[in-house]
Amino acid sequence: MAELSRRDILISGTTLGALGALGMASPAQADSLSDGWTWPASGSVAGSGSGADPRWVWDDVADPLLASLFDRGLIPEVNRLLYDWNRNDQPLPAGLPEDLRAFIEQARQLPSWVHPATLDAGARFHVLKGNYIVVLTIVGAGMLATAIPKEARAVYYSAGGADLKDRVAKTNILAYAVRPQNAWAAGGTAVVEAVKTRLVHAAVRHLLKSSPHWSGPIPISQEDMLVTWHTLATYSMRGMREWKVRISSAEAAGYLHSLQVMGHMLGIRDEFLPATWDSSYAQSDIVLPRNMGPTSEGVELNAILRGMLAEMTSPGSIDKPLVNAFSRYLTGNQVADWNGIPRQPLSDPLVKAAWPLLVQFREGLIGLPLVPATAWLLDEMIKKWTTYYLTKGAQTKIVIPTGNRPS
Ligand code: HEM
């Protein structure tokens, strides 16, 4: 059980690890075997629920709208019109179809439960702990995503799957929009990027149905979105806690609140969004294990992701072993094996020992002599990634896909 204890706890508090230890080849298969939705809605932002099972709920409002925009051949024109719609307080451009305009005007409203002072604490947390948040929510969560079969396949067979660099850059537009102090306020951009993403997801649901490679239920259900939400929220908070990052209760509450607002704005129902970190942990332990496992698409996407990370680290002289070792460290052995990440006999133990010490040094918990040399290599790597992610996102825009991945 020692192998389960640390990295696997990062992901799901032990359940995912326990499934692996029990020899369940693909926990994702447990999805179809498990029965109803057991997470209590009393632990949600709404405080109560309809009893709906999030595996069978998608986006009641955006989905029929996007289907209709496709039927009317309006997507290219909508993309053109929305291209320069960037700021939360910016009026919508003239000429949008009336049903889309009405939807966006409604979808851009923040929920009644938004608490600006709590959001401010979340923004301060993003500034203070930005490096850890990048490592966990962009690199770590990206690695987890490729071990979520439904997400890996959806990404692989949608248009963005053909150009993962651009896809990653687009996804980061939202990641960076939610960080600043005014993210959700007048001068910020998070509302716009979240609403655009909600439209993209509805388009993907519509498009993938006609992909010859897609089978099974419509993608991006409420549960699927919760799974991804946990790879950002719960996974990163557990990671920072394990690394002994200093986090005040106000910062923890602020960080959760910013993620709750993001979830709501992406169309996750309040009855499914966890109200507290404890209810997040409980929900994560239900939804992650049953939605994770290996796929050939995930393995391929993961290799591309690691190739991108290696290129950013040292263009020209690709330092794959370190990237592989850090990816394995961030997600644990089970997920790393599902992702086809090669073991690095030299780098794996070095990274595992060095990274927590680097964090503890940064947090003022230990002195410099205790930090091993490998830690500074990792430090350099993370700085390069952070710079890349901060700058690349600005060069592209989120647009509604007009088709699936060309085969
Ligand atoms: C697109 C974020 C959940 C699959 C996007 C985009 C963002 C984003 C920012 C726009 C970038 C782009 O167009 O490439 C998120 C967040 C989620 C979430 C924050 C949950 C909290 C999911 C889930 C799936 C998924 C659960 C699949 C099961 C996709 C796909 C695209 C997309 C296929 C479009 C790629 C394309 O352009 O072809 N998502 N997403 N997303 N997302 Fe998500």
Residues whose N, C-alpha, C, O or C-beta is under 5 A from the ligand:
A	BS01	HEM	K150 E151 A154 V155 S158 A159 G160 G161 R167 K170 T171 L174 T197 V200 V204 P219 I220 D224 M225 T228 W229 I398 V399 P401
